[in-house]
Amino acid sequence: MSAPETSTIRSVHSPFPTALRFCVRDQTRNRLAGLLLLVFVPVWYLVMDAMASGEALDFKLYATGQLLRVDGGRLTLISAGLNSVTMITGFVVFDAVRKALAFDRRLVFAGYRQSTLIAAKTLAVAAVATAIALYTALALLFFWRPTGAGWLAVLAGFALIALTYGAFGLLLGVLVARDLEGFFLIIMGGLMDTFLQNPLGNPLANKPVLQWFPSFGPMQFAVGGAFGHRALWGHLALGLGWAAAFSAVGLVIFRIRTRRHTGG
């Protein structure tokens, strides 16, 4: 039996593992994203650590109304990590989903269930986002070691924003026709979203309007855990809500764009 025939038989009998393998492969073979992850993240931390002042700042925890007195330089490291995660995760998922859309459509025409592809893409996005968040949180330890469970709170915040922007990248991948528009929305959206939460460079950082931004929940959870030693589970749930909303809209559009059309 030839290799193509063997591959086809395996695909028929195990469609989900096959689809998952393709999704993970597409999202992990982006060399530029890998270079950004390995080089840009530590360099970005280094630049922010050198530029940001260590003056004490007030950061508001909206769950309790408490104003935390925090180190501005370390707070900037958190926002820099969040920013790195948004751009890299969004870029990886957007690029992979957009390029694979035509192939996904052919798979559906060949008999693959859309639900199988949707489940595979969702799991692949979650796996890649978690890996990017973990690397970014580990790189932070070379510049600052939060006490107690603070690092775990930062990791959770990074994972949350990675899931959110991974879902956003998926949405743009099925919605935007060209690379330029998608990259612009991810880069500018991530920059504005994360750095507006930092009172060191934004005097409006403690204003209620920022509660409507996707990075609000992850930033609150990370800062609350790292500086206030509080687990703000409501803000963790808020971040998951953004990720779920982007995923739901993106997967509905994916379903529409890959559905089989029957002739009349």
FENFENLIN-V555764 format. One line per field, one symbol per residue. phi: phi as a letter, one per 40 degrees, with the letter a starting at -180 (. if undefined). A space follows every 10 residues. Layout:
phi = ???
//
This chain:
phi = .ccccccccc cccbccdccc cccccccbcc ccccccccbc dccccccccc ccccccbcbc cccbgccccb cccccccccc cccccccccd cccdcccccc cccccccccc hccccccccc cccccccccc cccccccccc ccbabdcfcd ccccdccccc cccccccccc dcccbccbcd cccccccccc cccccccccc bbcccbcccc cccdcccccc ccccccbbfb cccccccccc cccccccccc cccdcccbcc cccc
//
